[in-house]
Amino acid sequence: MSEHKLERETAESYARWFHALSDANRVMIVHFLAQQRDPVPVGAIVDHLGISQPTVSHHLKILSQVRFVTRRRAGTSILYAINHSCEVGLPTAANVVLGLLATRDGNDPIPLERTS
């Protein structure tokens, strides 16, 4: 099998994504938000997960920094939603890291042929 180089900048981006998911609370927040049809206030996440509002807010900040979640103001509330581009980007990143896909010029993923 031919080897494909993973560019350092791409690897660093992927590392930030996977680090953001290195906490079970953040994984549960992403899972909850991915199931919601509409953006939700932090209180809905608190109620669903049964963890404190400051803890949820801390985790939402981390998830927002890597753009797994989006936030928008609605009056006095901030509503959170899953960033739907991560539905493709995150699995693609995992496949690139595992060698199932390569990147073309560090950008566009291309499938790799696997030999058994």
C-alpha positions in Angstrom: 0.0 0.0 0.0 1.3 3.4 -0.8 1.8 5.8 2.0 0.2 9.2 2.1 1.5 12.0 4.2 -0.8 13.8 6.7 0.2 17.4 6.7 1.1 18.8 10.2 -1.5 21.6 10.0 -4.3 19.1 9.2 -3.1 16.8 12.0 -3.2 19.7 14.4 -6.7 20.5 13.4 -7.8 16.9 13.8 -6.1 16.7 17.2 -8.1 19.8 18.4 -11.3 18.1 17.3 -10.5 14.8 19.0 -9.4 16.6 22.1 -12.7 18.4 22.2 -14.4 15.0 22.3 -12.1 13.6 25.0 -14.6 14.3 27.8 -17.8 12.2 28.2 -19.9 15.3 29.0 -18.9 16.9 25.7 -19.6 13.7 23.8 -23.1 13.6 25.4 -23.7 17.2 24.6 -22.8 16.7 20.9 -25.0 13.6 20.9 -27.9 15.5 22.4 -27.6 18.4 20.1 -27.3 16.2 17.0 -30.7 14.8 17.9 -32.4 18.2 18.2 -34.3 19.6 15.3 -34.0 23.2 16.5 -31.4 25.1 18.5 -31.8 24.8 22.2 -31.0 26.9 25.3 -28.3 25.8 27.7 -31.1 24.9 30.2 -32.4 22.2 27.9 -29.0 20.6 27.9 -28.7 20.9 31.6 -32.1 19.3 32.1 -31.4 16.5 29.7 -27.9 15.6 31.0 -28.4 16.4 34.6 -25.2 18.3 35.0 -24.7 21.8 36.3 -25.2 24.9 34.1 -21.6 26.1 34.6 -20.3 22.7 33.6 -22.4 22.7 30.5 -21.4 26.2 29.6 -17.7 25.3 30.0 -18.1 22.3 27.7 -20.2 24.3 25.1 -17.4 26.9 25.0 -14.8 24.2 24.1 -17.2 22.7 21.5 -17.8 26.1 20.0 -14.1 26.8 19.7 -13.7 23.8 17.4 -17.0 24.6 15.7 -18.8 21.4 16.6 -21.7 23.5 17.9 -23.1 26.8 16.8 -24.6 29.5 19.0 -26.9 32.4 18.3 -28.6 34.9 20.5 -32.4 34.9 20.7 -33.5 37.7 23.0 -31.7 37.2 26.3 -30.9 33.5 25.6 -28.2 31.9 23.6 -29.3 28.9 21.6 -27.0 26.0 20.7 -27.1 23.6 17.8 -24.9 21.0 16.2 -22.8 22.3 13.3 -24.0 19.9 10.6 -20.7 20.2 8.7 -19.1 18.1 11.5 -21.4 15.2 10.5 -19.1 14.8 7.5 -15.9 16.4 8.7 -15.5 14.4 11.9 -15.9 10.9 10.3 -13.7 12.0 7.5 -11.0 13.1 9.9 -11.1 9.7 11.6 -10.8 8.0 8.3 -7.9 10.1 7.3 -6.1 9.4 10.6 -6.8 5.6 10.2 -5.4 5.6 6.7 -8.8 4.9 5.1 -8.7 8.2 3.2 -5.8 10.4 2.1 -5.8 14.1 1.7 -5.0 15.8 -1.6 -2.8 18.8 -0.9 -3.8 18.6 2.7 -7.4 19.4 1.9 -9.8 17.2 -0.2 -10.1 13.7 1.2 -9.6 10.9 -1.4 -10.5 7.2 -0.7 -7.6 4.8 -0.4 -7.7 1.3 -1.7 -7.1 -1.2 1.1 -5.4 -4.5 0.7 -6.2 -7.3 3.0 
